[in-house]
Amino acid sequence: MSTLQAFRIAIRGEGAMVNGYLAENESMAGAILIASMPKSVLELSPELFEPFKTLLQATATAVAKLSLGVVVSHFEETPAPEHERMGRA
């Protein structure tokens, strides 16, 4: 199997939800929604954000294997591309 390098987990606040997507590095085109959490829950209990990120990584790993036939070797946390910041996505 190949290594998944051209994709990322994109975490976005959208309305009342915080959504996690498996997306290409430079684009949200064709992104796959992999998990959602009510924004109000994360605001009330911010300690849930780390477990939410862990869930996103586990789900992205499974989706990558099932949908793309690749094995995820690791995750790197980096800022969103500039064009996606501040609601410009």
N, C-alpha and C positions, 0 to 999 in steps of 0.2 A: 504494500500500500504506500501511497505517497504521503508527503507531509503537507498539512494545511497551513499555508503562509499568506495567502492572498485574501484572507477574511478576518473579520474582527467581530467582537460583541459590541454593539452600539446600544447604550442605555440612554433613553430619551424620556423626558417628562412631556407627556402629551395629554392635555386636558386634565382629567381627574386621575389619570393612571401614569405609572412609570413602566415603560415597556422596554424589553430587551430583545434585540434582533441579532441574527447572524447576518452580517452584511459584508460586501466587498470593502476593501480598505479605503477607497476613495469615493465610494458612492453608496447611496441607500437604494439604488435601483435593484429590484428583485430581492430585497431583504426579506428574511424569514422571521416572523414574530415567534419567539421561543418562550417568553414568559412575561407576565404582567403582574403588577402589584398596585393596589390603590395608593395614590400619593398621600392620602390622609393617614394611612397606616404607618408609612415610613416617617411622616412628620411627627406622629404621636410616639413612635418607637424607633428612633433612628438606629438603634443597635441591630435592627433587622436588615439593614442595608448590606452588611457583609455576608450574611447567609443568603440573601437574595442574589448577590454576585456569584456566590459558590453554586447556587442552583442554576444560574445562567451558564456558567462554565460547564457544568455536568450535562446540561441539556444541549449546549452547543456541540460538545464532544459526541453525544449520541446522534444528533442530527447530521453532523459532518460524516460520521461513519455510515449512517443509513442512507442519506440522500446523495452524498458526494463520493462515498467510497474511500474516504481518507481518514487517517488517524491523527488526532491533535497531539502534538508533542509537548506544548507548553502555551501559556498565555502571558502576554506582556500588557501591563496597564499603561496606556498613553492617552493624552488629551485627544478629544475629537478633532477631526480636520477643521481648519479655520472656517471653511464655508458652511459648516454645520453648527457653529457656535452661535449663541445669542439668538436662537430662533430663526436663523437664516437657512435652515435645511430645506 
